[in-house]
Amino acid sequence: MTTRVRGRRGAATIVLATAVTLATVAGATATAAGSRSPGSPGSLDGVWRTDGYGTVVSVDQDGRRLRSYETTAAGCLPGDMDASRPHADGPFRQQGEAPVTLTAAGPGRARMGQADDAGHRTLRRIAALPAACRDPHPAQDPRAVFDTFWQTYAENYPFFAARGIDWQAVRDRYRPRVTARTTPDELFAVLQQMIEPLHDGHTYLKNGTGDDFTKLYAGHRADTATPTRESIARIDKAVAHAVGVPLRSWAQGAVSYADLPDGTGYLRITRFEGYTKDGTYEADSAELDRALDAVFTPERTASLRGLILDLRFNGGGSDRLGLRVAERLTDRPYTAYLKHARNGPQNPGSFTPAEPVPVAPHRGGPVWTGQVAVLTGRLTISAGETTTQALMGRTPAPVRIGENTQGSFSDVLGRHLPNGWTFGLPNEEFVDARDGRTTYDIRGIAPDVATPVFTEEELASGRDSALMEATRRLGQPRKGRCRTRGVSGGSSRPVRGAGNCASYHDTPAFEVLGAAPRTPEAVRRLQAVGGRSHSSPRP
């Protein structure tokens, strides 16, 4: 199973994203359903191997228990998953993890999904648990640890060529340095040195499990500084100043919104996890829905002139929560992206069949289908990036403003080492659905309009070029008649938002950032076209 470091998704660039999300916690794993009595047609009891992911899962106790094993040519170790359910159908559950569903998908095949993740795993039945998985005492000396670590990367990591790394040469260089007498500190240093040159935000190594460790290495881009508490506070202060009006917050501060004085909506999301003290995917999902219900009201979706979605400081989390945001921004279904995993231990270019990941319009209330500006930067990481990618297929397409995103899209494949240490690496690609070929790993998704993002100069001057550019672009009128659309499933009516009606903008322009109109006449003119000033906030 794909596991992540914050619990599971390592909110992206493990240390980097952990700093971005500032102690974000998290949930876990998967989805589930359907087993029949052992021996019956379609029974899920038995042993299964995943396509890709280097994982074997066993189902026993009449379909009520699900366990995972991590396999490579170097051996087999128990995985993190040990989930159960009270009956032979319904989701498997494990404390601290999201529900897992397992369904039959034809003779000798099954399909496993994760509630907080996008896509599924294909499983194929095998005769029995591999012998190495049944060994209660696998070798634990430093050489066995090295071999498991190197082999896992060799069989699963997709980006050696793109990063210019000869992984066999890495083994040839470092394997002779490890002996039966290598100390834990020496071994940790060797393993860290092996993956440091990858500069990959979805790689990590811990000398323990969970929160029980004393050493942690997490990869990150060479051109991205790890945020500190001080820099995070400085960014938050700068954003609040630039917005210029109070922000209403939900999800323990991770989701915030304001109506800008010019009638533009500003939605900021800083992570896709850790929305509740409960920390489960179900609780986080409900909290996100509560926030989005409050933002996308019938009144607001009928009057906004445009929406700014600020993901510049987003450490990632659940891709599925990111898709829930995309669902509020469309009235027609489309494909967010294609997802596949490396699936050739000897062939880095072999992948599982690409699975389309859909965006389905939200059906429980209004959606916003007008203009959207998405703000991105180097601290747009992981699920922040997959959300950005999911919106690229939207109509009308958003305008992206800021800097390239981080370039870390894959889930983190969490693994164990024979000595009790844990590590993680990416093994997937998220493919552009529009051409079925393009990926954005390493380089990130580029903006349509490049601006500085949280630079020292911008922070010192109190300037937010990306936000200013977004409000300027969303304020440009479009030629033609007002178009109509249904709101919240009701009857169609003229829409003034999204720059669709030139008359909507037949009022003096206002400076947005820190300069809301203050005169009574300015306030009246702004309210007349559906906007709000600092002195007349929405409820």
Secondary structure, DSSP 8 states (H G I E B T S, - for coil): ---BTTBBSTTSSHHHHHHHHTS-------B------TTSTT---EEEEESSTTEEEEEETTTTEEEEEEEETTEEEEEEEEEE-SSSSS-BB-TTS--EEEEE-STTEEEEEETTSSSEEEEEEESS--GGGG-SS---SHHHHHHHHHHHHHHH---HHHHT--HHHHHHHHGGG--TT--HHHHHHHHHHHHGGG--TT-EEESSBTTB-S-EEE---TT-----HHHHHHHHHHHHHHH-S--EEEGGGTEEEEE-TTSEEEEEE--BS--SSS--HHHHHHHHHHHHHHHS-HHHHHH-SEEEEE-TTB--B-HHHHHHHHHTT-SS-EEEEEEEEB--TT-TT-B---EEEEE----SS----S-EEEEE-TTB-THHHHHHHHGGGSSS--EEEES------S-EEEEE-TTS-EEEEE-EEEE-TTTS--B-TTT----SEE---S-HHHHHHT--HHHHHHHHHHTS--SS---EEESTTS-EEE--TTTT-GGGG-S-----TT----SHHHHHHHHHTT---TTS---
